Amino acid sequence: MANIQKYLEQFDATIRLKRFDENQMLREKRDAIHRRLLQKFEALRRQGEDIPTFETFNQGSYQMGTGIQPSEGGEYDIDVGLRFNCDQTHYPNPVVLKQVVADALEGHTSIPTRIRRSCVTVYYKQAGEQAYHVDLAIYVHARANASRLVIAKGEHGSGLKDRYWEDSSPQELCTWVENRFPDPDEEAQFLRVIRALKRWKTEKFKTDGQNAPSGIGLTVAAGQWFVPVLKRPFSGPVAFDDRTALLTFIDRMLGGFHHAGYKGDGSPLYRLEVRVPVVPHGDIFERMTPGQMTTFRERLIQLRTQLDAVEQELDPREACLRMRKEFGEAFPVPDKNKTGVVQGIATATSGMSA
């Protein structure tokens, strides 16, 4: 078996995005939005408007360390939480508060701010092209003096059933992911595997991205099923085996799918249920249809087959070429005259399963 660990780590270094605290551009955009909202809301208060105070907090993949560089044609997606110091009775219609935020940010960039189902989105250009956007999730307290938060759902034109406050624990979810593996070596591998699978998703759902599983869904699934695979020698550095760790995770995830009926042609449909580990504890994949879930399963099976084939390759170049078929052009392939047939490094499993 060819040992391709160093190429997996090079791949991760290529696709990895730094966290908020490591990335100056992310901090600047977040802080600029914060300042803009402070100024606009203060002006509204001077005019007699009752606008609650608020705080921002980091959430999503940048906070968890699972963010990846967008592939060609894609764009950055930055998640920020806005927690308003009021309860949901202050805004019975959550879209009203989202509109207050959107109005305050209108003109902040050259592209109109947009109210979406779960957030308010601010778009940015780079070199004349839309390059990235900031998703602002809007939260208030569930009731007066309560620590529990609810998130604003709904957009313009939403009916009553699609316009509501929903229980949410964004910071608790980040903490859950960050604490899955207290050992720094195991955590590093855990995050590399999540980032690799997110890039695989981007590559394999290029033409039907709306049917793809969400990145946070893959992250929570990894928190449930990932098992570290590494070797700790008596001396020298830790020897990781990310390929086996990824393969084991996929095997365990595939084992979670269950039969969910049949297509019109009689072929089976499948579903995967992954419960959010914090409030609201719902199925993180609930919005995917059985057809979308079945396609997801089929592509995971194809990835597992390719990872199995990689294990049989003796030449690192051939092994990396197989990996590139699944993970795209960012996966490095060594030059032909710089590789030879090498013996893989034996590994042992350590860690815990979620």
C-alpha positions as CSV (number, residue, x, y, z in Angstrom):
1,M,0.0,0.0,0.0
2,A,1.3,3.4,-0.9
3,N,1.6,5.9,1.9
4,I,-0.2,9.1,0.8
5,Q,-0.5,10.8,4.2
6,K,1.7,13.7,3.3
7,Y,-0.4,14.4,0.2
8,L,-3.5,14.3,2.2
9,E,-2.0,16.9,4.6
10,Q,-0.8,19.0,1.6
11,F,-4.4,18.8,0.2
12,D,-5.8,20.0,3.6
13,A,-3.3,22.9,3.7
14,T,-4.5,24.0,0.3
15,I,-8.3,23.9,1.0
16,R,-8.3,24.9,4.7
17,L,-9.7,28.3,5.6
18,K,-8.4,30.0,8.8
19,R,-10.8,30.7,11.6
20,F,-12.1,34.2,12.4
21,D,-9.4,35.0,14.9
22,E,-6.7,33.9,12.4
23,N,-8.0,35.7,9.3
24,Q,-7.8,39.5,9.2
25,M,-10.1,39.8,6.2
26,L,-12.9,37.9,8.0
27,R,-12.5,40.0,11.2
28,E,-12.6,43.2,9.2
29,K,-15.8,42.4,7.4
30,R,-17.5,41.2,10.5
31,D,-16.4,44.3,12.5
32,A,-17.4,46.7,9.6
33,I,-20.9,45.2,9.6
34,H,-21.1,45.5,13.4
35,R,-20.1,49.2,13.3
36,R,-22.6,49.9,10.5
37,L,-25.4,48.4,12.5
38,L,-24.4,50.3,15.7
39,Q,-24.5,53.6,13.8
40,K,-27.7,53.0,12.0
41,F,-29.6,51.7,15.0
42,E,-28.4,54.6,17.1
43,A,-29.7,57.0,14.5
44,L,-33.1,55.2,14.5
45,R,-33.3,55.4,18.3
46,R,-32.7,59.1,18.2
47,Q,-35.7,59.3,15.9
48,G,-37.8,57.4,18.4
49,E,-37.5,53.9,17.1
50,D,-37.4,51.1,19.6
51,I,-34.4,49.1,18.5
52,P,-32.9,46.6,21.0
53,T,-29.2,46.5,21.5
54,F,-27.3,43.5,20.2
55,E,-24.0,41.6,20.2
56,T,-22.3,39.7,17.5
57,F,-20.7,36.3,17.9
58,N,-18.8,33.9,15.6
59,Q,-20.6,30.7,14.5
60,G,-20.4,28.1,11.7
61,S,-17.5,26.5,10.0
62,Y,-15.1,29.4,10.6
63,Q,-15.6,29.1,14.3
64,M,-15.4,25.3,14.3
65,G,-12.3,25.2,12.1
66,T,-14.1,23.2,9.3
67,G,-14.2,26.0,6.7
68,I,-12.7,25.3,3.3
69,Q,-11.6,27.5,0.3
70,P,-14.3,27.7,-2.3
71,S,-13.6,25.7,-5.5
72,E,-13.4,27.4,-8.9
73,G,-16.6,29.4,-9.4
74,G,-17.6,29.2,-5.8
75,E,-17.5,31.9,-3.1
76,Y,-16.8,32.3,0.5
77,D,-19.7,32.0,2.9
78,I,-19.1,33.6,6.3
79,D,-21.5,33.0,9.2
80,V,-22.1,35.6,12.0
81,G,-24.7,35.6,14.7
82,L,-26.6,38.7,15.8
83,R,-28.1,38.3,19.3
84,F,-30.6,41.0,20.1
85,N,-31.4,41.8,23.7
86,C,-35.1,41.3,23.6
87,D,-37.4,38.3,23.6
88,Q,-39.5,37.1,20.7
89,T,-42.7,38.9,21.9
90,H,-40.9,42.1,20.9
91,Y,-41.0,41.0,17.2
92,P,-43.9,38.5,16.8
93,N,-43.1,38.5,13.1
94,P,-39.4,37.6,12.8
95,V,-39.2,38.9,9.3
96,V,-39.8,42.4,10.7
97,L,-36.5,42.3,12.7
98,K,-34.7,40.8,9.7
99,Q,-35.9,43.7,7.6
100,V,-34.6,46.2,10.2
101,V,-31.2,44.6,9.9
102,A,-31.4,44.5,6.1
103,D,-32.4,48.2,5.8
104,A,-29.5,49.2,8.1
105,L,-27.1,47.4,5.8
106,E,-28.5,48.6,2.5
107,G,-25.8,50.4,0.6
108,H,-23.0,48.9,2.8
109,T,-21.8,47.1,-0.4
110,S,-22.6,47.6,-4.1
111,I,-24.8,44.5,-4.1
112,P,-28.3,44.7,-2.5
113,T,-28.6,43.0,0.9
114,R,-31.0,40.0,0.8
115,I,-33.4,38.5,3.3
116,R,-33.2,34.7,3.1
117,R,-35.1,32.0,5.0
118,S,-32.5,31.6,7.8
119,C,-30.4,34.8,7.6
120,V,-29.8,38.2,6.2
121,T,-27.0,38.1,3.5
122,V,-24.5,40.8,2.7
123,Y,-22.6,40.3,-0.6
124,Y,-19.2,41.5,-1.5
125,K,-17.3,42.0,-4.7
126,Q,-13.6,41.4,-5.5
127,A,-12.1,42.5,-8.8
128,G,-15.5,43.4,-10.0
129,E,-17.0,39.9,-9.4
130,Q,-19.2,38.7,-6.5
131,A,-16.6,36.9,-4.4
132,Y,-18.1,36.1,-1.0
133,H,-21.0,36.9,1.3
134,V,-21.7,37.2,5.0
135,D,-24.7,35.4,6.4
136,L,-26.2,37.1,9.5
137,A,-28.3,34.8,11.6
138,I,-30.8,36.8,13.7
139,Y,-31.4,35.6,17.3
140,V,-33.5,36.9,20.2
141,H,-34.2,35.3,23.6
142,A,-37.1,32.9,23.8
143,R,-38.6,34.8,26.7
144,A,-37.6,37.7,29.0
145,N,-34.5,37.0,31.1
146,A,-34.0,33.6,29.5
147,S,-30.7,32.4,28.2
148,R,-32.3,30.2,25.5
149,L,-32.2,31.6,22.0
150,V,-34.5,31.4,19.1
151,I,-33.5,32.1,15.4
152,A,-35.6,34.1,13.0
153,K,-37.0,32.0,10.1
154,G,-38.8,33.4,7.1
155,E,-38.5,35.8,4.2
156,H,-40.7,38.3,2.3
157,G,-43.8,36.5,1.1
158,S,-43.5,33.7,3.6
159,G,-46.8,32.4,5.0
160,L,-47.5,32.1,8.7
161,K,-46.3,28.5,8.9
162,D,-43.0,29.5,7.2
163,R,-42.4,32.6,9.3
164,Y,-41.5,31.8,12.9
165,W,-38.9,31.7,15.7
166,E,-37.1,28.4,16.1
167,D,-35.2,27.1,19.1
168,S,-31.4,27.3,18.4
169,S,-28.1,26.8,20.2
170,P,-25.5,28.0,17.7
171,Q,-22.7,28.5,20.2
172,E,-23.4,25.3,22.0
173,L,-23.1,23.4,18.7
174,C,-19.7,25.0,18.0
175,T,-18.6,24.0,21.5
176,W,-19.8,20.4,21.0
177,V,-17.8,20.1,17.7
178,E,-14.7,21.8,19.3
179,N,-14.8,19.4,22.3
180,R,-15.4,16.1,20.5
181,F,-11.7,15.2,20.6
182,P,-9.8,17.0,23.4
183,D,-6.5,15.4,22.3
184,P,-5.0,17.9,19.8
185,D,-3.7,15.2,17.4
186,E,-7.1,13.5,17.2
187,E,-8.9,16.8,16.8
188,A,-6.5,17.8,14.0
189,Q,-7.3,14.6,12.1
190,F,-11.1,15.0,12.8
191,L,-11.1,18.5,11.3
192,R,-9.0,17.4,8.3
193,V,-11.4,14.6,7.5
194,I,-14.4,17.0,7.7
195,R,-12.7,19.5,5.4
196,A,-11.8,16.8,2.9
197,L,-15.4,15.5,2.8
198,K,-16.8,19.0,2.4
199,R,-14.5,19.5,-0.6
200,W,-15.6,16.1,-2.0
201,K,-19.2,17.2,-1.6
202,T,-18.4,20.4,-3.6
203,E,-16.8,18.4,-6.4
204,K,-19.4,15.7,-6.6
205,F,-22.4,18.0,-6.5
206,K,-21.1,20.6,-8.8
207,T,-24.1,20.5,-11.2
208,D,-26.7,19.8,-8.6
209,G,-25.5,21.7,-5.5
210,Q,-29.1,22.2,-4.2
211,N,-29.3,18.5,-3.7
212,A,-26.1,18.2,-1.7
213,P,-26.0,17.5,2.0
214,S,-25.1,20.6,4.1
215,G,-21.6,21.1,5.4
216,I,-22.9,21.4,9.0
217,G,-24.7,18.1,8.4
218,L,-21.4,16.4,7.4
219,T,-19.8,18.0,10.5
220,V,-22.4,16.7,12.9
221,A,-22.3,13.2,11.3
222,A,-18.5,13.2,11.8
223,G,-19.0,14.2,15.4
224,Q,-21.2,11.1,15.7
225,W,-19.2,8.5,13.7
226,F,-15.6,9.6,13.2
227,V,-12.9,7.5,14.9
228,P,-9.3,8.7,14.9
229,V,-6.7,6.4,13.2
230,L,-3.1,7.2,14.1
231,K,0.0,5.6,15.6
232,R,1.9,7.0,18.6
233,P,5.5,5.7,18.5
234,F,7.7,5.6,21.6
235,S,9.8,8.3,19.9
236,G,9.2,10.5,16.9
237,P,6.1,12.2,15.5
238,V,2.6,10.8,15.5
239,A,1.9,8.8,12.3
240,F,-1.6,9.7,11.0
241,D,-3.7,7.6,8.5
242,D,-6.3,10.1,7.3
243,R,-7.3,7.8,4.4
244,T,-8.3,5.0,6.8
245,A,-10.0,7.4,9.2
246,L,-12.1,8.8,6.3
247,L,-12.9,5.3,5.1
248,T,-14.0,4.2,8.5
249,F,-16.2,7.3,9.0
250,I,-17.9,6.7,5.6
251,D,-18.5,3.0,6.4
252,R,-20.1,4.0,9.7
253,M,-22.2,6.7,8.1
254,L,-23.3,4.4,5.3
255,G,-24.4,1.9,8.0
256,G,-26.8,4.6,9.4
257,F,-28.9,4.7,6.2
258,H,-32.2,2.9,6.3
259,H,-34.7,1.9,3.6
260,A,-37.3,4.6,2.9
261,G,-39.5,3.3,0.1
262,Y,-39.2,2.9,-3.6
263,K,-38.8,5.1,-6.7
264,G,-41.3,5.0,-9.6
265,D,-39.0,2.4,-11.3
266,G,-39.0,0.2,-8.3
267,S,-35.5,0.9,-7.1
268,P,-35.1,1.5,-3.4
269,L,-34.9,4.9,-1.6
270,Y,-32.8,5.5,1.5
271,R,-32.6,8.0,4.4
272,L,-30.0,9.0,6.9
273,E,-31.1,10.6,10.2
274,V,-28.6,12.6,12.2
275,R,-29.8,14.3,15.3
276,V,-28.5,17.7,16.3
277,P,-26.7,17.1,19.6
278,V,-28.1,20.4,21.1
279,V,-31.4,22.3,21.0
280,P,-33.5,21.9,18.9
281,H,-32.3,18.2,18.6
282,G,-33.9,17.8,15.2
283,D,-32.7,15.7,12.2
284,I,-30.1,17.8,10.5
285,F,-30.9,16.3,7.1
286,E,-34.7,16.6,7.4
287,R,-35.0,19.0,4.4
288,M,-33.4,16.5,2.1
289,T,-35.8,14.4,0.1
290,P,-35.5,10.6,-0.1
291,G,-34.3,11.0,-3.7
292,Q,-31.6,13.4,-2.6
293,M,-30.6,11.1,0.3
294,T,-30.4,8.1,-2.1
295,T,-28.1,10.1,-4.4
296,F,-25.9,11.1,-1.5
297,R,-25.7,7.4,-0.4
298,E,-24.7,6.3,-3.9
299,R,-21.9,8.9,-4.1
300,L,-20.6,7.9,-0.7
301,I,-20.5,4.3,-1.9
302,Q,-18.5,5.4,-4.9
303,L,-16.1,7.3,-2.6
304,R,-15.7,4.2,-0.4
305,T,-14.9,2.1,-3.5
306,Q,-12.3,4.6,-4.6
307,L,-10.7,4.7,-1.1
308,D,-10.6,0.9,-1.0
309,A,-8.8,1.0,-4.4
310,V,-6.3,3.5,-3.2
311,E,-5.3,1.1,-0.4
312,Q,-4.3,-1.5,-3.0
313,E,-2.1,0.9,-5.0
314,L,1.6,0.5,-4.6
315,D,2.6,3.7,-6.4
316,P,1.8,7.0,-4.5
317,R,1.2,8.7,-7.9
318,E,-1.5,6.2,-8.9
319,A,-3.0,6.4,-5.5
320,C,-3.1,10.2,-5.6
321,L,-4.6,10.2,-9.1
322,R,-7.5,8.1,-7.7
323,M,-7.9,10.6,-4.9
324,R,-8.0,13.5,-7.4
325,K,-11.0,11.8,-9.1
326,E,-13.0,12.2,-5.9
327,F,-11.6,15.4,-4.4
328,G,-10.7,17.5,-7.5
329,E,-7.7,19.2,-9.0
330,A,-6.6,20.6,-5.6
331,F,-5.5,17.1,-4.5
332,P,-1.7,17.0,-5.2
333,V,-0.2,14.3,-7.5
334,P,3.6,13.7,-7.2
335,D,5.7,13.9,-10.3
336,K,6.1,10.5,-12.0
337,N,9.9,10.4,-11.9
338,K,9.9,11.4,-8.2
339,T,8.0,8.4,-6.9
340,G,8.5,4.7,-6.7
341,V,6.8,1.7,-5.3
342,V,6.9,2.2,-1.5
343,Q,5.7,0.2,1.5
344,G,2.9,1.8,3.4
345,I,3.2,2.5,7.1
346,A,1.2,0.3,9.4
347,T,-1.2,2.2,11.6
348,A,-3.2,1.6,14.8
349,T,-6.5,3.0,15.9
350,S,-6.8,5.1,19.0
351,G,-9.5,7.4,20.2
352,M,-13.2,7.1,20.9
353,S,-16.3,6.8,18.7
354,A,-19.0,9.4,19.0
